């Protein structure tokens, strides 16, 4: 097994950008393990581990190294195919004059609209991994633009964390919109959920967002403020990467509540209890600005702004405002 391997493909990038799969891979770099052992180490059910392990195995990052019979049962041991992985290159399609832009950051419905409208002329590849992981990807050169809504203890959005992550780079923030977030609930709110504290009820199943997402960071801080132990909240068994995924789980009855965008709740016909309004910024390095001109230009058009305003819970009065960080 080689000591260090390069991750060269976009599919590999998507896999390890997920903190859950990254945790599994890191455990298997250190030593071989079974599903049960991984579940114990990560505090997750083996079925949850099996799903993500299969993705890593199919991608060739993990392999089965040994099968043992222990008290009549078969134990399968897996290990990473390398002792470490190097994320150094971003592999993009070859096009003749057609720009390719990689967005990695917090999931946003307006960003999806932006990518769709640019599609005839610009390929925007979407990698929703949450605000924090998106900024890390931007720092590592794994995307050209990110999206963030991280609320600092000071009450300021995005700028404090960006100053810490990019002390030596010139960074530009462009406000996309202000968004309303709150509790997404089944239509008619049959379980009578009104506030965060209600999520501790034993009859409620909550779908949480992935670690590092701006929504998850806000939720964790709010639980701390309310002195609520996260263990008191019953999980539906999933953590998801997008507001749309969370809303879909509530709509299909696989969860009773989620924290997410009013626009996502509206699209899925859900009840919504507003909790806060946040500023969502696009984040880019100033050196990347020339290649992002098609995207940044379209962002400023009146037509696109009208489409953002059509999303329930979005406000565009500050859209296009710039903040420079040196």
Residue pairs with C-beta under 8 A, 6 or more apart in sequence:
1 79
1 81
1 82
1 83
2 81
2 82
2 83
3 82
3 83
3 84
4 82
4 83
4 84
4 85
4 86
5 81
5 82
5 84
5 85
5 86
6 85
6 86
6 88
6 89
7 13
7 16
7 85
7 86
7 87
7 88
8 89
8 91
9 91
10 90
10 91
10 92
10 125
11 59
12 59
12 61
13 87
13 90
13 127
13 142
14 127
15 21
15 55
15 56
15 59
15 61
16 22
16 25
16 61
16 85
16 87
17 104
17 127
17 129
17 133
17 137
17 142
18 52
18 129
18 210
18 241
19 133
19 210
19 211
19 212
20 52
20 210
20 239
21 52
21 55
21 56
23 42
24 38
24 42
24 49
24 52
24 53
24 56
24 62
25 56
25 61
25 62
25 80
25 85
27 33
27 38
27 41
27 42
28 38
28 62
28 78
28 79
28 80
29 80
29 82
29 83
29 84
29 85
31 79
32 65
32 66
32 77
32 78
32 79
33 41
33 77
33 78
33 79
34 75
34 76
34 77
34 78
35 46
35 49
35 50
35 53
35 76
36 46
36 75
38 44
38 46
38 49
38 53
38 78
39 45
39 46
39 48
39 49
42 49
45 237
48 237
53 62
53 78
56 62
57 63
57 64
57 78
60 81
61 80
61 81
61 82
61 85
62 78
62 79
62 80
62 81
63 78
63 79
63 81
64 76
64 77
64 78
65 77
65 78
65 79
66 76
66 77
67 74
67 75
67 76
67 77
68 74
68 75
68 77
69 75
87 140
87 142
90 102
90 141
90 142
90 143
92 100
92 102
92 125
93 100
93 123
95 123
98 121
98 122
98 123
99 121
99 122
99 123
99 291
99 294
100 122
100 123
100 125
101 122
101 123
101 124
101 125
101 144
101 145
101 291
101 292
101 295
102 124
102 125
102 127
102 142
102 143
102 144
102 145
103 111
103 115
103 124
103 125
103 126
103 127
103 143
103 144
103 145
103 146
103 147
104 127
104 128
104 129
104 133
104 134
104 137
104 138
104 142
104 143
104 146
105 128
105 129
105 130
105 131
105 133
105 134
105 135
105 137
105 138
105 143
105 145
105 146
105 147
105 148
105 283
106 128
106 130
106 131
106 134
106 146
106 147
106 148
106 149
106 213
106 214
106 215
106 280
107 128
107 130
107 213
107 241
107 242
107 243
107 244
108 147
108 176
108 179
108 280
109 243
109 244
109 261
109 263
109 264
109 267
109 311
109 314
110 176
110 177
110 280
110 307
110 308
110 311
110 314
111 126
111 147
111 176
111 282
112 126
113 304
113 307
113 308
113 311
114 124
114 295
114 298
114 299
114 304
115 124
115 126
117 298
117 304
117 307
118 124
118 294
118 295
118 298
121 294
122 294
122 295
124 295
127 134
127 137
127 143
128 241
128 242
129 137
129 210
129 212
129 241
130 209
130 210
130 211
130 212
130 213
130 214
130 216
130 241
131 146
131 147
131 148
131 149
131 150
131 212
131 213
131 214
131 217
132 148
132 150
132 161
132 212
132 213
132 214
132 217
133 212
134 143
134 146
134 147
134 148
134 283
135 146
135 148
135 161
135 162
135 165
135 283
136 165
137 143
137 146
138 144
138 145
138 146
138 283
138 284
138 285
139 165
139 166
139 169
144 284
144 288
144 291
144 292
145 282
145 283
145 284
145 288
145 292
145 295
146 282
146 283
146 284
147 176
147 280
147 281
147 282
147 283
148 157
148 158
148 161
148 162
148 214
148 280
148 281
148 283
149 157
149 158
149 179
149 214
149 215
149 278
149 279
149 280
149 281
150 157
150 158
150 161
150 214
150 217
151 157
151 214
151 217
151 218
151 221
151 278
152 159
152 160
152 161
154 160
157 278
157 279
157 281
158 173
158 279
158 281
158 283
159 173
159 323
159 325
162 171
162 173
162 283
162 325
163 325
166 285
166 325
169 285
169 286
170 285
170 286
170 287
170 324
170 325
170 326
171 283
171 284
171 285
171 286
171 324
171 325
172 283
172 284
172 285
172 286
172 289
172 322
172 323
172 324
172 325
173 281
173 282
173 283
173 322
173 323
173 324
173 325
174 281
174 282
174 284
174 296
174 299
174 320
174 321
174 322
174 323
175 279
175 280
175 281
175 282
175 318
175 319
175 320
175 321
175 322
175 323
176 280
176 281
176 282
176 299
176 308
176 319
177 280
177 308
177 314
177 315
177 316
177 318
177 319
178 277
178 278
178 279
178 280
178 314
178 315
178 316
178 317
178 318
179 261
179 262
179 263
179 277
179 278
179 280
179 313
179 314
179 315
180 261
180 262
180 274
180 276
180 277
180 313
180 314
181 215
181 218
181 259
181 260
181 261
181 262
181 274
181 275
181 276
181 277
181 278
181 313
182 259
182 260
182 262
182 265
182 272
182 273
182 274
182 275
182 276
183 193
183 195
183 196
183 257
183 258
183 259
183 272
183 273
183 275
184 246
184 247
184 250
184 257
184 258
184 259
184 260
184 264
184 265
184 268
184 270
184 271
184 272
185 191
185 193
185 250
185 256
185 257
185 265
185 270
185 271
185 272
185 273
186 250
186 251
186 253
186 256
186 270
186 271
187 269
187 270
187 271
188 271
189 271
189 273
191 201
191 203
191 204
191 256
191 257
192 198
193 199
193 204
193 256
193 257
193 273
194 273
195 273
196 222
196 223
196 226
196 228
196 275
197 226
197 228
198 204
199 206
199 233
199 257
200 228
200 232
200 233
202 234
203 256
204 233
204 234
204 256
204 257
205 234
205 235
205 236
205 237
205 254
205 255
205 256
205 257
206 233
206 234
206 235
206 236
206 255
206 256
206 257
206 258
207 235
207 236
207 238
207 239
207 240
207 246
207 249
207 250
207 254
207 255
207 257
207 258
208 216
208 219
208 235
208 238
208 239
208 240
208 258
208 259
209 215
209 216
209 219
209 239
209 240
209 241
209 246
209 259
209 260
210 216
210 239
210 240
210 241
211 239
213 241
214 278
215 243
215 259
215 260
218 259
218 276
218 278
219 259
220 230
223 229
223 230
223 233
236 249
236 254
236 255
236 256
238 249
238 254
238 255
240 246
240 249
243 260
243 261
243 263
243 264
244 264
244 267
244 268
246 255
246 258
246 259
246 260
246 264
247 258
247 260
247 264
247 265
247 267
247 268
247 270
248 268
249 255
249 258
250 256
250 257
250 258
250 268
250 270
251 268
251 269
251 270
259 275
261 313
262 272
262 274
262 312
262 313
263 311
263 312
263 313
263 314
265 271
265 272
265 312
266 272
266 312
266 313
274 313
277 315
279 318
281 323
282 299
284 292
286 324
289 296
298 304
299 319
299 320
300 320
305 316
305 319
308 314
308 316
308 319
309 315
309 316
